[in-house]
């Protein structure tokens, strides 16, 4: 490990050499830099060098410590920086854990007093630490308010955001029934805002299979009923047939366009042509995404 300390002094090189040679102090890396001279000495002689240049006119200082002391200085400076970062991070985390504001938006924002009161029952209040909340229960409570058709909860920074959507008075809302698949296909994704998913991505489902159930598992392990809110995207394979007087590019284009009756984003996988007594029959095989949802109006 390098045990040389670099020093700078306001004095010509001749003066530095003369004074340190007289004191039998070895010099290393002597450099003249304008009115100053930079040089290195062994760590153990640093105090002696400072004693030699005690007169104010010399203006002496350490440029870089050597050996163990240099290492210690670096470590201590980094420890200080690390401690500062930890303190800052802790302050940020503490601030992020607080709820400074509860914001109720959407067409049901007029229900803010009732929504805020429900949140308060479950420990979500302005000025309090946020320790999490049982979302299915709170969403179920909020959706039981008059005309509420949709609700979502989100902790965003120091704000707790509630989106509440309402239907016009007299419209039937919120069904406490499961979401069943209306088609046969393969699940691409399932999102349960309130309730429990019963399928997963890549799973094959048939018409009538339960996708999301109107229930959730409470902290004590018991299964509780709740409103079912969510949706599932299902990849469906289907085919469509059409007749034409003769086989042609125009007839094929018309047959392929027929898949748009199912979905504007349908993807054709194959097609075939069969000759019949009164012309030809095109069969087009394709896939499309069907989105099944409940209480998402």
Buried (B, 14 or more C-beta within 10 A) or exposed (E): EEBBBBBBBBBEBEBBBEBBEEEEBEBEEEEEEEEBBBBBBBBEBBEBBBEBBEEEEBEBEBEBBBBEBBEEEEEEEEEEEEEEEEEEEEEEEEEEEEBEEBBBEBBBBEBBEBBBEBBEEBBBBBEEEBEEBBBBBBBBBBBBBEBBBBBBBEBEEBEBBBBBBBBEEEEEBBEBEBBBBEBBBBBBBBEBBBBBBBBEEEEEBEEEBBBBBBBBEEEEEEEBEBBBBBBBBBBBEBEBEBEBEEEEEEBBEEBBEBBEEBBEEBEEEEBEEEEEEEEBBBBBBBBBBBEBBBBBE
